[in-house]
Amino acid sequence: MAINLSKGQKVDLTKTNPGLTNIVVGLGWDTNKYDGGNDFDLDSSVFLLNGAGKCSSESDFIFYNNTTGANGAVEHTGDNRTGQGDGDDEQVKINLVNVPSSIEKIAFTITIHDAEARSQNFGQVNNSYVRILSETTGEELIRYDLGEDFSIETAVVVGELYRHSGEWKFNAIGSGYQGGLVSLVKDFGLDV
């Protein structure tokens, strides 16, 4: 049975699931009633971070135009431009054993494409979540529902996997940003 997390809560992933090597991180969302005349395209991105919490190079930024990183250990499965349908809108596959030791954190984010130009924000988004599944069994291990805490934000760091004493843990972050993807990229140490 999945562990349901609250904002700020941390939980063991590999210690409580011995032998777990391959996971799928599913991200999902719905849009509220929106009549702005523009498409509403949310995107998940992954930042592979060193001990200082920064990306070492542009290749550590995984998204729909750079779908593989960490020497193939992290793979974004593709862009869902509409968010229609049930289940995960976008997924990231991770082989925890093969993530290079220089990567200490893996941050998962959701941003709204062209949010400022389209007058869109996370106040218009609901049912956002991140969940971690065993790729082998399909069992949901961890789930974090973000709630409706957002208004003018255009990007959200939903959570992060991080190494601790040789094990992987998950931290439910749920922190909103203004400035969209550009703000996140800068915060994680990359040039725009």
C-alpha positions in Angstrom: 0.0 0.0 0.0 1.3 3.4 -0.9 2.5 5.9 1.7 0.6 9.2 1.3 2.8 12.1 2.2 2.1 15.7 3.4 4.1 18.7 2.3 7.6 18.6 3.9 7.4 15.0 4.9 10.4 12.7 4.1 10.2 8.9 3.7 12.7 6.1 3.0 12.3 4.5 -0.5 14.9 1.9 -0.8 15.4 0.9 2.8 11.7 0.0 3.2 11.6 -1.6 -0.2 14.7 -3.9 -0.3 15.9 -4.8 -3.8 14.1 -1.9 -5.4 16.2 -0.7 -8.3 13.8 0.5 -11.1 11.1 3.1 -10.4 8.7 5.1 -12.3 7.9 8.6 -11.1 4.4 9.6 -12.3 3.2 13.2 -12.3 -0.4 14.2 -13.0 -2.7 17.2 -13.0 -6.0 18.6 -14.2 -6.9 22.1 -15.2 -9.8 24.0 -13.6 -12.4 25.6 -15.8 -10.3 27.8 -18.0 -11.7 29.9 -20.8 -8.6 32.0 -21.8 -8.7 30.8 -25.3 -5.2 29.2 -25.1 -4.1 25.6 -24.7 -3.0 24.7 -21.2 0.3 22.7 -21.5 2.0 21.6 -18.3 5.4 20.0 -18.5 7.4 17.9 -16.0 11.1 18.4 -15.8 13.9 16.7 -13.8 17.0 18.3 -12.4 19.9 16.1 -11.5 21.7 17.9 -8.7 25.2 17.6 -7.1 25.9 18.0 -3.3 25.5 21.8 -3.6 22.0 21.4 -5.0 23.0 22.5 -8.5 23.2 20.9 -12.0 26.8 20.2 -13.1 25.9 20.8 -16.7 23.0 21.3 -19.1 22.8 17.5 -19.6 21.6 17.3 -16.0 18.3 19.0 -17.0 15.9 16.3 -18.2 12.7 17.4 -20.1 10.8 16.8 -23.3 13.7 18.0 -25.5 16.4 16.2 -23.5 14.8 13.0 -22.4 17.7 11.0 -21.0 20.4 11.8 -18.4 22.6 10.3 -15.7 24.3 8.0 -18.2 20.9 6.6 -19.2 19.7 6.0 -15.6 17.0 8.7 -15.9 14.5 8.8 -18.8 11.6 11.2 -19.3 9.0 9.2 -21.3 7.6 12.2 -23.3 5.5 15.3 -23.3 1.7 15.2 -22.8 0.5 18.5 -24.3 -3.1 18.3 -23.0 -3.2 16.6 -19.6 -6.3 14.8 -20.8 -7.3 11.4 -19.4 -6.9 9.6 -16.2 -3.6 8.5 -14.6 -0.2 10.0 -15.0 0.2 12.8 -17.4 4.0 12.4 -17.7 6.4 9.8 -16.3 10.1 9.5 -15.6 11.9 6.1 -15.3 14.9 5.8 -13.0 17.4 3.1 -12.4 18.5 4.0 -8.9 21.5 1.7 -8.9 22.9 3.3 -12.1 22.5 7.0 -11.0 26.1 8.3 -10.9 27.4 8.9 -7.3 28.0 12.6 -8.2 24.2 13.1 -8.4 22.9 13.4 -4.8 19.4 14.7 -5.5 16.9 14.3 -8.3 14.3 17.2 -8.2 10.9 16.8 -10.0 9.1 19.9 -11.2 6.0 20.9 -13.1 5.8 24.1 -15.1 3.2 25.8 -17.3 4.4 26.3 -20.8 4.2 30.0 -21.9 2.3 30.8 -18.6 2.9 34.5 -18.6 2.0 35.0 -22.2 -1.2 33.0 -21.8 -2.1 34.4 -18.4 -2.0 31.0 -16.8 -0.9 29.9 -13.3 -1.2 27.0 -10.8 -4.3 28.6 -9.3 -6.0 27.2 -12.4 -4.6 23.7 -11.8 -6.0 21.0 -9.5 -5.5 17.4 -8.6 -1.7 17.7 -9.0 0.3 14.8 -7.6 3.6 12.9 -7.8 3.8 9.2 -7.2 6.6 6.6 -7.2 5.9 3.1 -8.5 8.0 0.0 -8.7 8.7 -0.5 -12.4 8.8 -4.2 -11.9 5.5 -4.8 -10.1 3.6 -1.5 -10.9 2.9 -1.1 -7.2 2.5 2.5 -6.0 4.9 3.0 -3.2 4.7 6.7 -2.4 2.2 9.4 -3.3 2.1 13.1 -2.6 -1.0 15.1 -3.5 -0.1 18.7 -3.8 -3.5 20.2 -2.8 -4.8 23.6 -3.9 -2.2 25.8 -2.2 -1.2 27.8 -5.3 -2.4 31.0 -6.9 0.0 33.0 -9.1 2.8 30.5 -9.3 3.9 29.2 -12.8 6.3 26.5 -11.6 6.3 24.0 -8.7 9.1 21.8 -7.3 6.9 18.8 -6.3 9.5 16.7 -4.6 13.0 15.2 -4.7 14.7 11.9 -4.4 17.9 12.1 -2.4 20.7 9.9 -1.1 21.1 9.4 2.6 23.4 6.9 4.2 23.6 4.8 1.0 19.8 4.7 0.6 17.3 6.7 -1.5 14.7 8.8 0.3 11.9 11.0 -1.0 11.0 14.6 0.2 7.6 16.0 -0.6 8.4 19.7 -1.3 5.4 21.4 -3.0 7.1 24.7 -3.4 5.8 27.2 -5.9 7.7 29.7 -8.0 6.9 32.7 -10.1 8.9 33.1 -13.4 8.2 29.6 -14.7 10.9 27.3 -16.0 13.4 30.1 -16.3 13.4 30.7 -12.5 13.9 27.0 -11.8 16.7 26.6 -14.4 18.6 29.6 -12.8 18.0 28.4 -9.2 19.4 25.0 -10.2 22.6 26.6 -11.5 22.1 26.7 -15.2 22.2 29.6 -17.7 19.1 30.3 -19.6 
